[in-house]
Amino acid sequence: MIKTFKIVAILEGFSYLFLFANMLITKNINIDLYKTILFPLGMAHGVLFITYLILALVVKVKVKWSVNTFLIVCVASLIPFATFYIEKKYLKNENI
């Protein structure tokens, strides 16, 4: 389960960055580009975001994280690059 959480944390971080980059590129372009690129990317990020939070709860129970650690992991999903930090700091030493 922890290995899956590590993978989802990295994918969620990349999807967040791709979503921001794509939004900045397509903001002044026509609406058809939004429908073809930005919407599917946003949907994928949304699914990864929800999966990240659910897996964080499962890993919290399995690893017995404190409430503070769990809240830090959850807030990290809202900040760009933070899921990469979480993966390195909190999941590096966990058994796979």
Backbone hydrogen bonds, N-H to C=O, Kabsch-Sander energy under -0.5 kcal/mol:
donor,donor_aa,acceptor,acceptor_aa,energy
5,F,1,M,-2.1
6,K,2,I,-2.4
7,I,3,K,-2.1
8,V,4,T,-2.6
9,A,5,F,-2.5
10,I,6,K,-2.0
11,L,7,I,-2.6
12,E,8,V,-2.8
13,G,9,A,-1.9
14,F,10,I,-2.3
15,S,11,L,-2.6
16,Y,12,E,-2.0
17,L,13,G,-2.0
18,F,14,F,-3.0
19,L,15,S,-2.3
20,F,16,Y,-2.1
21,A,17,L,-2.7
22,N,18,F,-2.8
23,M,19,L,-2.3
24,L,20,F,-2.3
25,I,21,A,-1.8
26,T,22,N,-2.6
27,K,23,M,-0.9
29,I,26,T,-1.3
33,L,30,N,-0.7
34,Y,30,N,-0.7
35,K,31,I,-1.7
36,T,32,D,-1.7
37,I,33,L,-2.4
38,L,33,L,-0.9
39,F,34,Y,-2.5
41,L,37,I,-1.7
42,G,38,L,-2.6
43,M,39,F,-2.4
44,A,40,P,-2.4
45,H,41,L,-2.3
46,G,42,G,-2.3
47,V,43,M,-2.2
48,L,44,A,-2.4
49,F,45,H,-2.7
50,I,46,G,-2.2
51,T,47,V,-2.4
52,Y,48,L,-2.5
53,L,49,F,-2.1
54,I,50,I,-2.3
55,L,51,T,-2.8
56,A,52,Y,-2.2
57,L,53,L,-1.8
58,V,54,I,-2.1
59,V,55,L,-3.0
60,K,56,A,-2.3
61,V,57,L,-1.7
62,K,58,V,-2.2
63,V,59,V,-3.3
64,K,60,K,-1.4
65,W,60,K,-1.4
70,F,66,S,-2.2
71,L,67,V,-2.5
72,I,68,N,-2.3
73,V,69,T,-2.3
74,C,70,F,-2.2
75,V,71,L,-2.7
76,A,72,I,-1.8
77,S,73,V,-0.5
77,S,74,C,-1.0
78,L,75,V,-2.0
79,I,76,A,-0.8
82,A,79,I,-1.6
83,T,79,I,-0.5
85,Y,81,F,-1.2
86,I,82,A,-2.5
87,E,83,T,-2.1
88,K,84,F,-1.8
89,K,85,Y,-3.2
90,Y,86,I,-2.1
91,L,86,I,-1.1
94,E,91,L,-0.6
